[in-house]
Amino acid sequence: MVKVIKSAVKCYKKKTKKTVGGKKKIYEYNQYLVPLKRSDKFECSEEVFIIPQKQIAELVGEDLLMAEDYLKNLGATNSHLEAYERELAELEWKHNELSKSYKELVSKNSKNNKKLRLETEQVKILESDKARLMSKLEEVSDIHKDLKKNYELETEKVKVLEEELNKDKDIWTSLKSRLGSKKDGEE
């Protein structure tokens, strides 16, 4: 990937004082500076190559505008690539987030399925217990009906016997009272 940055070379005079052979001398020389923008995003101590515009014109030939357009397109392509890289990084982040949420949902789903299976087994066990208890209840109900019939028959027998006893008592009491009244009359 070629990164083309356009900047102007700035030049200024730099003076240094040196002592040579006991005499102070002032040396003056040109200092060159190529200013860069923060948006160019260079790292510290990164090495760069600087090609003067004249040499680019010599390489390309007379069609300097075409070379400038080409270099501008390279810069635009680089900006597009940077935009695509940012978008790719964002999509990867979203993919990771979706993967995490998918894994969480799968985990929850498996837990819910396990819970559902256990509850289904519990329901089957309870239904079989219910059927067993219902059959026992029917047996007990049949026994209860038989006992109730026996009880009713026995109570009727008891009533009949009590009535007979009451009749017998009436006879005996009447006999006793007659006998007792005759004994009282003899005295």
Disulfide bonds with the S-S distance in Angstrom:
none
